[in-house]
Amino acid sequence: MKTIIFKAIPFQKKLVTLALESGVDAVLTESAKADAVRALGRVTVLTPDELPTFALGSKADEETAAAALAAAQKNGGMVSLAKGWEIIPVENILAQASGLALECESLDRAILAAGILERGADAVVVLPEAAGELKAIVAELKLSQGTLALQRAVVTDIAPAGLGHRVCVDTISMLRRGQGMLVGNSSAFTFLVHAETESNPYVAARPFRVNAGAVHAYAVLPGDKTCYLEELSAGREVLIVGADGKTSLATVGRVKVEVRPMLRITAKVSTPDGGEATGQVFLQNAETIRVTGADGAPISVVSLKPGDEILCRTDVAGRHFGMRITEDIKEG
């Protein structure tokens, strides 16, 4: 996740307010305006002395910037490269040290800055001329988590599983149709459990919520990690996945664990070697709990039947405290 800094030089109250509402990490402004920024919201305020900016017009400029970055890193600081930077000099500097920020005047330049050498600059300094794209820049660089490959799985069985503790994950975000969380009995086979975006005559939609399943189940998290649903708590980030595979971050606002009647859902997918992989998930037995159909539409577990196609994700098994490991393991 990239640090996003808005450059409020010259200071304009309406642009700083927009930056704070967009979710930037810091505001760069003149020393004389630092208190004016702090009065608008709780945010890190940087001055040009704390984040020096270098223009790259020659090889000598590149060497000067690299030396300044190396010196700044000794104290945990950063340096910035001015608008107009080119990829090769940036690559040369990134190869020597971390803590580099790049000024960006558009969404396209911000995306480019975030991907140079596959790791990108540590920070993006959004210039005032890009204020109109600021929300898109924040969404792309801080919320987007790339794309996961989902597969069509065929439901083979739905069976009552008695009472169990299920976990409702209430996020502080409004989720859309087609979005949910990847949950399953095994980290190698997870189901796209749909958010409660649909309403019915009895219950209003709760689009911030994923009724995600039983306490023991794995949930896929950002950064190629997993955790048990029971481990989630307020303030933790979870991975939101769309039917198109696009992913984003959401923060947990509350977790509700309650005893409810449960269903065991079993599904299978075809593997590249011509075989099959089978997975299971335990979900609450209620009309408002839905998995995601192959077309992206939510399907209630009450109406789900063998032969239905739903979206799942298969992976290599093997996790230790949520971290991927190479291990001979079988989960069922």
Secondary structure by P-SEA (a helix, b strand, c coil): cbbbbbbcccccaaaaaaaaaacccbbbbcccaaaaaaaacbbbbbccccbbbbbcccaaaaaaaaaaaaaaaaaccccccccccccaaaaaaaacccbbbbbbccaaaaaaaaccccccccbbbbccccccaaaaaaaaccccccbbbbbbbbbcccccccbbbbbbbbccccccccbbbbbcccccccccccccccccccccccccccccccccbbbbbcccbbbccccccccbbbbbbccccbbbbbbbcbbbbbbcbbbbbbbcccccccbbbbbbbbbcccccbbbbccccbbbbcccccccbbbbbcccccccccccccccccccc
